[in-house]
Amino acid sequence: MADRTRGWVVGRVAGSPVVLSPSSLLVVAVIALVFAPSVRVRAPGLGTGSTYVVALVVGLLLLLSVLVHELAHGLTARARGLQVREYALTLIGGHTAFGGRITPGTQALVAVVGPLANLLLAGLFWLAGGLADPRGLAALVLYAAAYSNAFVGLFNLVPGLPLDGGMVLEAAVWGAGGDRRRGALVAGWSGRVVAVGFAVVVVALPLTRGATPDLWSVAWGALIGAFLWSGASEAIRGARRGRAVDALHVGSVGVPAVALPATAVLAEADAERGRTGARAVVLLAPDGRPAAYVDPEAANAVPAAERAGVPLTAVAVTLPAGAVVDAGLHGPALVQAVAAVSRFAPVMVAVSEGRVVALLRSTDVAAALRS
């Protein structure tokens, strides 16, 4: 799979690979370093190596919890008829890649089950912690796993992209108004508000208690806030790009064209262009297939006095067989059709019910998307 997350495939679930990225191990190590002082306080007699082993267990439990979160997304998506491409554990937690035709209801359901899985794990870890010796290391580890899962679950339910709650908000707006792009824009802007709010709260909360925010809290808040802002901004850009794609049609990116037999001369093309207002000329083969198009620069170089005697084939560029798209296509369908033809022909003819409508250049379509 060309676009699979880089890392080690550590297993498969229902045929879909579980990818462990190197950055996810870094997160486990950081969690172990942060949690080690708590282990040392609870068990001061424990050796340094054993202290970090216990702290590492907490990091691994959180990594396992992230996997459960992603499996909840993926298995629900699969149950709803979507194709799951991978489960990935990364620096920012994880993601589940899937494709297929999705509805607002399916998107909301797939999004919400991840945080709910974490809240369920939080409850199970809490119950297990209550059964352990309250002064022992097992209780410390289990309660830490319970708190971390509760935080991950509740935080992911906040209604702003790229969080799962943002996906639910997007689905709600999409379902209410029928416009998925609007849903993504609303959820993206909400995500930006969440990003700023999170960073402010992390810094302001100690101040309300009369304390000074420590460097670790500020750095952590800035990192999470930057991640949220980046994800929300990408969602907004994606929605705007999507709207640009949705708005594409042959009339907006094509050059109006007129069709003439390959036996015609330049003077006939001039007359036909003047009559129809077309700006491009397509030559038809005897079987009616678009076979070539007139090169404007070559045609313009022919003097007016000679145009009645110059055949169109003398100033034409041959079109490969199949360099045709349906003029009725628009939006993503048009982009996909142009992309498919551009693999062997950068210029193609848009045809409606056998009639030549326009000349399309893949570079013009790409420029329209960029703009």
N, C-alpha and C positions, 0 to 999 in steps of 0.2 A: 504494500500500500504506500503510494508515493507521499501522501500527506500525513502519514501516521506520526504521532508524537515520538520524538527521539528518546530512546531508553531501552530497557530490557523487558521483553515479554515474559512475565512471570507466571502466566497461566491464561486460561480461556474460560469464559462463562457463556454458555449457550452458543459457542462458536466464535464469540467476539474476544479479541485479545485484551488482556490487562497489562498495561504498559507502566513500568516503574521508571520514572525519569531520575537522573542523578540528583537533580535539585530537590526532589522530595526527601532524599536521605539527608541533605543539608538541613532541611527543616526539622527532621527528627533529632539531629545532633544539637541544633539550637534549643529545641524544647528541653532536651536532656540537660544542657548547661544551665538553662533558666530554672529548672525544677530541682537541680541538685542541692541547692542550699536548703530547700524545704526538707529533703531527705536527711540532710546532715543534722538539722534541728531535731527531727523526730527520732533519729538513731545516731547520736553523737559518737557512739562507740564503733560504728561501722567504718570499715576501711574506705580509702578514697576510691579504689576500683569498684568495690561493691556499691558504694554510693551512686556512682555514675551508671552502673548496671541497672539499679532500681529506677533511676531517672530516665534511662533509655527505654525502659518498659513503658513508661508513661508516653513517651514520644511514639513508640510503636503502636500502642493502643489507639492513639489519635490518628495515626496513619491508617490503621485498620478501620477506624470509624469513618474516615474519608472514603475508603473503598466501599463500605456499606452504603454510604450516602449516594455514591455514583452508581452502585448496583441497583439501588432503589429506582433511580432515574431510568437506567437502561432497561431493566426488566419490565418496568411499567410501559416504557416506550415500545418494547417488543410486543407486549401484550396488546397494545393498541395498533399493531400492524406496521410499526416503523422498523427500519433496518439499523441496528446498532453496529457502528464501525469499530469503536474501541472504548475502553475505559482507561483513563490516564490519571496517574498520581503525579502531581507537579509541584513546583515551588509555591504556587498560589492555592494549593489544596488539591484540586482535581477537576476533571471535566469528562463528560460523556458525549461522544460524537455519534450522532444518528441522522438518518435521512429518511425521506419519504413525505407523502402528503399529510400535512398536519392541520388540525382544526384548533380553534381557540380553546375548546374544552380539553382536548388532548394535551395541548401545551401547558395549560394550567395544572392538570393532573400530574403530568410528568415532572413539572417543576416543584410542586408542593410535597411530593412523596420523599424527596431527599431530606429536607429539614425535619420532616416527621419521623424519618428513620433515626436521625440523630437524637431527637427528643425521646424516642422509645429506648434507644441505647442509654441515654442519660438516666432514665428511670430504672433500667435493669442494673446499671453500675451502682446506682444509689442503693437499691435494695441489697445488692451483693455486699456493698460496703457496710451496711447495717448489720450484716451477719458476721462480719469479721471483727477481730479484736480492735476496739476503737483506738488503742494505743500502739497498734502494730503498723508495719509498713504496708501490709495488704490493704488496710482501710484507707491509708493515705493515697495509694495508687488508684484504688477504685473510686474514691470521692473526686480525685483530680480528673479522672476520665469522665465521671458524671458531670462535673462542672464544665469541662471543655466541650462535651457533646451538647449540653444545654445551651452554651453560648453559641456554638456553631449553628445549632438548629434555629434558635431564636433570631440570631443575627441574619441568617439567610432568608428569613421570612420578611425582612424589612422591604417595603415596596419600592425598589429602585434597582435598575440594571447596573452591574451584571449579576446581582444577587438573584436567587430563585424567586424571591418575592417580587422582583422586578419583572420576571417572566410571567408571573401570575397577573400583575398589573397590566402588562402589555396585552395578555390574552383577554382581560376584562374589557379594555378599551376597544380592542379588535372585535370582540364578540358583540359589543354594544353598537358599534358604528360600522362594522364591516370593513374597516381600513386598518390592515396590519401595520402599515408604515406609521400611521398616526399613533398606534399603540406603542410602537418602539420609540417614537419621539417623546411621548409623554413619560414612559418608563425611563428613558435615557436622561431626561432633564431631572426627573425625580432622583435618579441615581447620583447626579451631580450634587444635588442638595444633600443627599445622604453622605456623600464623600466629605463635603465641607463640614457638615454637622458632626460627623464622627471625629474628625481631626480637632475640631473646636472643643468637643466634649472631653476628649482625652486630656487636653491641656487645661481646660477650665475646671474639671472635676476636683483636682487637688487644691486649686485655688479657693474653692468654696469651703474647703476644710481648713483653710489657713496654712496650707503646705505649698511648697514649691514643686512644680512638676520635675521629675527626674529626667535625665537625658534619655534613658531607655524608653520611658513612656512616650516622650516627644517623638523619638525616632520611630517607635512602633506605630504611633498614631499617624505620623506623616507617611510611613510606608503603606499602611492599609488604606489611608485616605487617597494616596496617589494611585494605588491599584484600582480603587473604586472609581475614581475620576477618569482614569484611562479607559476602563471598561464601559462606563457610561458614555464617554465621548465617542468611542468606537461604535456604540450602538446608535448614537445620533447620526454619525457619518454614514453608517450602513443604511439607515432608514432614508437618508437623503439620496444616497446612491440608488437605493431601490426605487424611489420615486422617479429619479431620472431615467432608470431603465423602463419603468412602467409607462412613461410618457413617450417613449420612442415609437415611431411608426415610419413607414416608408416615405411618406411625404415630408417628414422632418429631417431625414438624413439622406434621402436619395435625390438624384438629379432627374427631373422630368424628361422622359425619352420618347422618341417616336421610332417606329420600326419601318424599315424599307427592305426591299429585296436586295440581295447581294449584287445584282446586275445594275442597280441604280447608279447615277452619277452625282457629283457634288452639287450641281445646280438643282437637282431634284430634292436633295436633302435640305438645301437652303430654303426652297419654296415650302417644303413641308414643315420645317421648323418655324418659319414665319407665320404659317397658317395656324399651327397648334400651340405655339409658344413654348415648345419643347427646347431643352438646352443640350440634349444628347441624342445621338443617332445610333440605333442598333441595327445591324445587318442580319437578315434572316436567311437561313439555308433553304434549299428547295423544299425540305420537309416542314418548314415553318419554325425550326429550332433556332433560337438566338445563337449566331455563330461568331459574331465579331462586333466591335463598336468602333466608331470613328474617333480617332485621336484628334482632339481639338487643335493642338499646336500644329500638327501636320496639315490639317484641313485649312487652317487660317493662313498657312504659308503659300497656298495656291492662289495665284492672281485671279481676279474676277473674270478676266477675259478667257481664262482657260478652264473654268470650273464646269462648264457644260460638257467638256470632253474628258474629264478625269473621273474614273470609276471610284466608287467608295472603297473598293478593296485595296486601292493604292494608298489610302490614308487610314486603314483600319488595323486594329489590334485583335488578333484571334482570341476567342473565348474557349476555354476547355469545355468539353461536354459535361453537363451537370452544373454549370455556373449560373444557376437559376434559384431564386427564392420566391416564396408565395407573397405577393404584395399585400395580402390580407393579414399577415402576421403583425403583431405589435408586442411591445414589452419584452419580457424574458424570452418568449418564443422566437421573436425576431432576432434577438442577440444570439441565441443558440444556433439558429439557422445560418446567420452570417458567419459565425465562428466556424461552423462545420464546412461551409463552402470556401472560406478564406484559407483553409489548409492547402488548397490546390489552385485557388483563383482569387487574387486580391480585388478583382472587379467582377461584379455579377449583375444579372438582370432581374428586376422584380417584375413578375408576371401575374396578372389577374385573369383567370379563366382563359388562358391562352393568349391574352393581349399584353404586349409590352407596356409597362407603366413607368418604370424608372430604371436608372443605372445606379447601382450602389457600389461604394468603395469601402472596404473594411476599415481603412484609415479614418474615413469620415465618421463611421459608427463609433470607433474608439475615441475620437476627438469629442464627439457628443457626450459620451459617457464621462470623460474627464472633466468636461466643462460643467 
